[in-house]
Amino acid sequence: MKKDKTLKLEVKLYDSIGFGYLYGLNQEIPKEDFEKIKPYMRYYRYIDFVDHMKITGIPTGWMCLEKDVSKVEEILQITDTVKSRRERICEKFKDPHKKQQIKDQVLDWIVLLYTKGGKQPKQDFSRLVVHGVKIYDPNNSFRDNRAIGKGKLFIYTPHTIWYIINNNSADSDTSLNNISMDEGGAIGYQLLYDPTLDRLIRIYTEENEYNGPNLLI
C-alpha cells in the first residue's frame, strides 16, 4: 500500500462509553490553518477518559468529535472527506462482484500487515475478551463456526488490535496455536492500533460486531 499524502481526518480513537469516535488529521498543517479549526479541536489526554479499559486507539493528541468532522473539513477545504470515503465504499458494495473483490484485496492487506509485523504472544482467549473494547466478527464467521473450531475475530483492546483465527477443527495443526481456549485454541496476531489498519478492518468486516453467545462461556 502506498502512503497517502492527501490531507484528511481519520479515526484516532474509539471510546465505547464516552466520546465515541474521535478524529484527527493524518498530517501536520501550518499553524495559521490550525488556529482556524482549533475551536472544534481538543487536546485529549488519558485523564479525559472515564475508563481506560473501554477505549482503543491513540489516547493523546488533538482530535475532534464526530459531529464536528464536517466543520473541520470545510474550513480546511478537505476534499477526501469522511463522508465521501464512506459513500465510495457503499457505492462499490452495491455490486456483489466488486464488493467481494474489494473485501478480498483488503483481507490480503490485513493478513500481510499481521503476518509481517504482528506479534504472537501466548494469551488466554477469555482475557482478551474481557479487555475487548470492540469485537468484529466478519460475516458472523466465529458465531456460526465456533462449534466446529473455525471462524475469525478482530478484538480491539485499549492499545492493540488482535486478529484471531480459530484453529480447533479436526484437520487443524494445533501446534500453531498461541491463544488458549476452553475447547482448544486459536492463532492470534497482535498489532498496535493504527488508523489505517482500523479502516481496513472496518471495511472488511463491514463493522459487524460479534452478536452470538457469550464468548466467555
Salt bridges, closest charged atoms under 4 A:
ASP4 OD2 - LYS8 NZ 2.93
GLU10 OE2 - LYS12 NZ 3.08
ASP33 OD1 - LYS36 NZ 3.67
ASP48 OD1 - ARG42 NH2 2.92
GLU66 OE2 - ARG86 NH2 2.83
ASP68 OD1 - LYS67 NZ 3.43
ASP68 OD1 - LYS71 NZ 3.21
ASP80 OD1 - ARG85 NH1 4.00
ASP80 OD1 - ARG88 NH2 3.01
GLU91 OE1 - LYS94 NZ 3.22
ASP144 OD1 - ARG143 NE 2.74
ASP171 OD1 - LYS150 NZ 3.99
GLU183 OE2 - ARG146 NE 2.54
ASP198 OD2 - ARG202 NH1 3.37
GLU206 OE1 - LYS99 NZ 3.29
GLU206 OE2 - LYS103 NZ 2.92
GLU207 OE1 - ARG202 NE 3.54
